[in-house]
Amino acid sequence: KPLNSADARSELGWDNDKIYFLFGFSDYFRREIKGLDIALNIFEKFKKKYSQKCILNIFLYMNKDILKNKNINILGNIDNPNMLKLLYSASNLLLNPSRLESFGQIALESLACGTPILINKNTGTNDLIMSKEMGFVLNNEKELDLESLITWFNQNCLTNNKKLIHKKIKENFSMEKVGQEYLKLIKDIFKEA
């Protein structure tokens, strides 16, 4: 459930006049699969466009010296669901450009908190985006359409669509909805047997 962005930022000690990106994964050795290089590339492009207003927060334990960028914060491993809710709610956009993703737990958590996501085409996370407000799909990671991405970002990530995004996720991915779909599938399987 989304928190008010300003309240979440206040609790985290973040500025309201900055643009916050979030990236997270569980294993630094899987950085290629999870698209850390793509996320860093996109962040650098946004930083050029919006000057020093952009901050990238990465949750995972890794050495900050690897990145050598003062606008990137390494938050370490975050196991506390309330802290994750604060981070998602306070951020403008989750960068989740995995090259291989079966479902996308982090992406779903972000959307449940009302924060849009950026994903790679042809991954399991594509199923989570049901409208333009919810996410941006990279069609080609090597040829980024920066103009389209910036336009989409300005229309969807700097406004407060959090309640709308949360509502769409709840309608389609709540425990009740998933449970109903699972029971229907089981009934259909046994009906055919």
FENURSUL-V809376 format. One record per backbone hydrogen bond with DSSP energy under -0.5 kcal/mol. CO is the residue of the C=O (numbers start at 0). NH is the residue of the N-H. E is the energy in kcal/mol with one decimal. If there is no record, write none. Layout:
# FENURSUL-V809376
co: <CO CO>
nh: <NH NH>
e: <E E>
This chain:
# FENURSUL-V809376
co: <3 4 5 6 7 8 8 9 14 17 18 18 19 19 20 21 22 26 27 29 30 30 31 32 32 34 35 36 37 38 39 40 41 42 43 44 45 46 49 50 52 54 54 55 55 56 56 57 57 57 58 59 59 62 63 63 68 70 72 72 76 78 79 80 81 82 83 84 85 86 87 92 92 93 93 95 95 100 103 104 105 106 107 108 109 109 110 113 115 116 117 118 119 122 123 124 124 125 127 130 130 133 135 135 136 137 139 143 144 145 146 147 148 149 150 151 152 152 158 160 161 162 163 164 165 166 167 168 169 173 174 175 176 177 178 179 180 181 182 183 184 185 186 187 188>
nh: <7 8 9 10 11 12 13 12 17 19 20 54 91 92 56 94 58 29 30 33 34 35 34 98 99 38 39 40 41 42 43 44 45 46 47 48 49 50 52 53 18 20 56 57 72 22 58 59 74 75 24 61 75 65 66 67 71 55 57 74 78 80 83 84 85 86 87 88 89 90 90 21 94 95 117 97 119 123 107 108 109 110 111 112 112 114 113 115 93 135 95 137 122 125 126 127 128 128 129 133 134 116 118 137 138 120 142 145 148 149 150 151 152 153 154 155 156 157 160 164 165 166 167 168 169 170 171 172 173 177 178 179 180 181 182 183 184 185 186 187 188 189 190 191 192>
e: <-2.7 -2.8 -2.3 -2.4 -1.8 -1.1 -2.9 -0.6 -0.7 -0.5 -0.5 -2.6 -2.7 -1.4 -2.7 -3.2 -2.1 -2.3 -1.6 -2.5 -0.7 -2.4 -0.7 -3.6 -1.0 -2.6 -2.6 -2.0 -2.6 -2.6 -2.3 -1.8 -2.3 -2.6 -1.9 -1.8 -3.1 -0.7 -1.5 -0.8 -2.9 -3.1 -0.5 -0.5 -2.8 -2.3 -0.5 -0.8 -3.3 -0.6 -1.5 -0.7 -1.3 -1.7 -1.4 -1.6 -1.6 -2.7 -3.1 -0.7 -0.6 -0.6 -2.1 -2.4 -1.9 -2.6 -3.0 -2.4 -2.2 -1.1 -0.5 -2.2 -0.6 -0.7 -2.4 -1.2 -0.6 -3.4 -2.4 -2.6 -2.4 -2.5 -2.5 -1.2 -0.5 -2.6 -1.9 -0.5 -2.4 -2.2 -2.8 -3.4 -0.5 -1.7 -1.1 -1.7 -0.6 -0.9 -0.8 -1.3 -0.8 -2.0 -2.6 -0.6 -0.6 -2.0 -0.6 -1.7 -2.2 -3.0 -2.3 -2.7 -2.9 -2.7 -1.8 -2.1 -3.0 -0.9 -1.0 -2.5 -2.6 -2.3 -2.1 -2.1 -2.8 -2.3 -1.2 -3.1 -1.1 -2.8 -2.4 -2.4 -2.2 -2.4 -2.6 -2.4 -2.2 -2.4 -2.7 -2.5 -2.3 -2.4 -2.0 -1.6 -1.1>
